[in-house]
Amino acid sequence: MTDYYTDVLRTPAPNLPAEELPNLSSIAKEQSIADIIKLLRLVLALAVKSDKKEEYVQTIYTLSPEAQKALMYLLQQVCSSCDIVSENRSCPIPHLEDVQEKVA
């Protein structure tokens, strides 16, 4: 993922504290839910910085309301990270408010 940030997004990878990084061994061996969520947050961070963010939001619209709510919670966490928030201090996900209203 670090390479994707630097090579594709041309931006430094987020500097996360060690406790926020997923333990891939725990995911593989123990199916650690906490580490899966940490990994999902990193993937979402990549998605909101990519050129395809509009597509990802449209895909969220097709999910169940429960799945949309869970993703919205994680997306809000991603957006609150200073490495992900755009210069105008708003979330870089287009139509985030629309998704939030739909799942409310």
C-alpha positions in Angstrom: 0.0 0.0 0.0 2.9 2.3 0.7 4.1 1.9 -2.8 0.7 2.7 -4.2 0.7 6.0 -2.3 4.1 7.0 -3.6 4.0 5.4 -7.1 0.4 6.0 -8.2 -1.0 8.8 -6.0 2.3 10.6 -5.9 1.8 11.5 -2.2 3.5 10.2 0.9 1.8 7.4 2.7 0.0 8.3 6.0 2.3 8.3 9.0 0.2 6.2 11.3 1.1 5.1 14.8 2.0 1.5 15.2 -1.2 0.6 17.0 -3.2 1.8 13.9 -1.4 -0.5 11.5 -3.0 -3.8 10.8 -1.2 -7.0 11.8 -1.5 -9.1 8.7 -0.4 -12.3 10.5 -3.3 -11.8 12.9 -5.6 -11.5 10.0 -4.3 -14.6 8.3 -4.0 -16.8 11.4 -6.7 -15.6 13.8 -9.1 -13.7 11.5 -8.6 -10.7 13.8 -11.6 -8.4 13.3 -9.7 -5.4 14.8 -6.9 -5.8 12.3 -9.3 -6.4 9.4 -10.9 -3.1 10.3 -7.5 -1.3 10.4 -6.7 -2.8 6.9 -10.1 -1.7 5.6 -9.5 1.9 6.8 -6.2 1.9 4.9 -7.9 0.6 1.7 -10.6 3.3 2.1 -8.0 5.9 2.5 -6.5 4.8 -0.8 -10.0 4.8 -2.4 -10.8 8.4 -1.4 -7.6 9.7 -2.8 -7.9 7.8 -6.1 -9.2 9.0 -9.4 -12.1 6.5 -9.1 -13.6 7.8 -5.9 -16.9 8.6 -7.7 -17.2 5.0 -8.8 -16.6 3.8 -5.2 -19.3 6.1 -3.9 -21.7 4.8 -6.6 -20.9 1.3 -5.5 -21.7 2.2 -1.9 -25.2 3.2 -3.1 -25.8 -0.4 -4.2 -25.1 -1.9 -0.8 -27.6 -2.7 2.0 -28.4 0.1 4.4 -26.4 -1.7 7.1 -23.3 -2.1 5.0 -23.6 1.6 3.9 -23.8 2.7 7.6 -20.7 0.6 8.5 -18.7 2.0 5.5 -19.9 5.5 6.3 -18.5 5.2 9.8 -15.2 4.0 8.5 -15.1 6.7 5.8 -15.8 9.4 8.5 -12.8 8.0 10.4 -10.7 8.2 7.2 -11.8 11.7 6.5 -10.9 12.9 10.0 -7.3 11.8 9.4 -5.2 14.9 8.6 -3.4 12.9 5.9 -6.7 12.3 4.1 -8.6 15.6 4.6 -8.2 18.0 1.7 -7.0 21.5 1.9 -10.4 23.0 2.5 -10.8 20.7 5.6 -13.7 18.8 4.1 -13.9 15.2 3.2 -12.6 14.5 -0.3 -15.3 12.0 -1.0 -17.8 13.4 -3.5 -21.4 13.3 -2.4 -20.5 12.1 1.1 -23.4 14.1 2.5 -25.8 12.4 0.0 -24.7 9.0 1.2 -25.0 10.0 4.8 -28.6 11.2 4.3 -29.5 8.1 2.4 -28.4 5.8 5.2 -29.7 7.9 8.1 
